[in-house]
């Protein structure tokens, strides 16, 4: 806050230049290398950790199932050996958190309409839909990470990427994340799939011929995958045709331990 305007401009330029130089050769591979699930008829791809318990898995025949069962790990997305490999750099600079703190968040390059969805238990969550959503054949339901929301930088970047490919986007705010406290006791968490299931069911009811895809990062990615595990083969009956997630905390206990250490706190 005490920096003069010229210093702020130089700092912002340095951040952009460093990040661009590091990521430019790799950026085109991000979605390909993090696509974990593709539930498309007659195309079987596998993922070993989606289905959850062994008891649940035992009901599924991997030879016939449309749900991913085993997954061959793709080529890792490895950043150059620079500051960009540092987790704090990625969180503070790569996410544009520092840039937004210095100069404010840029306006989103797309417009949305907002709907408040009332849940069966009397609570609510808010969802944004990209303009023209109802006129497109395929839609992506995007889930944000812990303590983020539908207007977060990463959600915005995801939406831009999908919109540029001709998808409509549904940007979900989990309970209490849209600027207004939820009405009921309890909150969303890593395994809370109730609201995501409700919005996907609602979309299927409203648009029975649209293909639905799920996407998310961090907590939102975990919720997306857990819902697919719960739905199993019935995912295709819900018009869910695929899922792409990033930075999923598959081991919540280890993730929490990391967050409790040093600078992370």
Secondary structure, 3 states (H helix, E strand, C coil): CCCCHHHHHHHHHHHHHHHHHHHCCCHHHHHHHCCCECCECCECCCCCCCCCCHHHHCCCCCCCCCCCCCCCCCCCCCCCCCHHHCHHHHHHHHCCHHHHHHHCCCCCCCCEEEEEEECCCCCEEEEEEECCHHHCCEEEEEECCCCCCCCCHHHHHHHHHHHHCCCEEEEECCCCCCCCCCCCCCCCCCCCCHHHHHHHHHHHHHCCCCEEEEEEECHHHHHHHHHHHHHHHHHHHHCEEEEEEECCCCCHHHHHHHHCCHHHC
